[in-house]
Amino acid sequence: MLFYAYRDFTGEPDRILADRGLGRAHHRVIYFVGRYPGMSVSDLLNILKITKQSLSRVLSQLVTEGYIRQDQGTVDRRQRLLTLTDKGQELERLLTETQRKLIARAFRAVGPEAVEGFREVMLGIMSSDEDRARFGTRAE
């Protein structure tokens, strides 16, 4: 079930990305930079759990093609802070919109108790307490 859901969840974004010569790795970078504007490269590496070498290729392409801007850190000038450009924001919106619609449709169909159960399953799949902590717990 997870395979089929993931395939359909990524299908339309994959087509949008392919039209631009981009792939899922680019999507992940664009998504997180969009969620955390001004994040450092090291923070992004920590979230994605990939090597600097893997990120470098993807990030270089996104910067060169005008989707992401890199700025020097104000405190530590060696730090590179990442922000989506207008072009990057538009692509992120387009990619995320298709996925939000799928999730919203599914959530409407099953109701709030099932949505909370799904949330708990997702938290249970995560292996890192640090990652689970990003989502907090609901106030009772």
C-alpha positions, 0 to 999 in steps of 0.5 A: 500500500505504501508503494502505491500511495508513494507512487501516486503522491510523487507522480505529478511532481515527478512530471513537473520536475522532469519538464525542468530537467530536475528530479526528486532530490531537487524536490526535497531541497526546494521543499525544505528551503521553502519551509525554512527560508534562510536555513544553513547548508548544514541544517539541510544536510542534517534534515536530508541525511545525505553527504555534502557531495550529494547535496552539492550537485543538486544545490549547484544546479538549483542555484545556477538555474535560479531556484535558490539563492545562497547568502553568506551568514552574518555571524559566520561568513563561511555559512551559506544560508539558503532561500528560494527565489521567486522562481523557486517559490513558484515551483515549490508551490506548484509541486506542493499544491498537487500533493496537498490536494491528494492528502486533503482528499484522503483526509476528508474521506476518512475523518479526524480519528483516522487522520490522527491514527495516520499521524501516529503511524507516521511518527512510529515509522520515524526512527529518530527522536529528533525527527519526531520532536519536530512535530511535537505532541497534541495538547489533550 
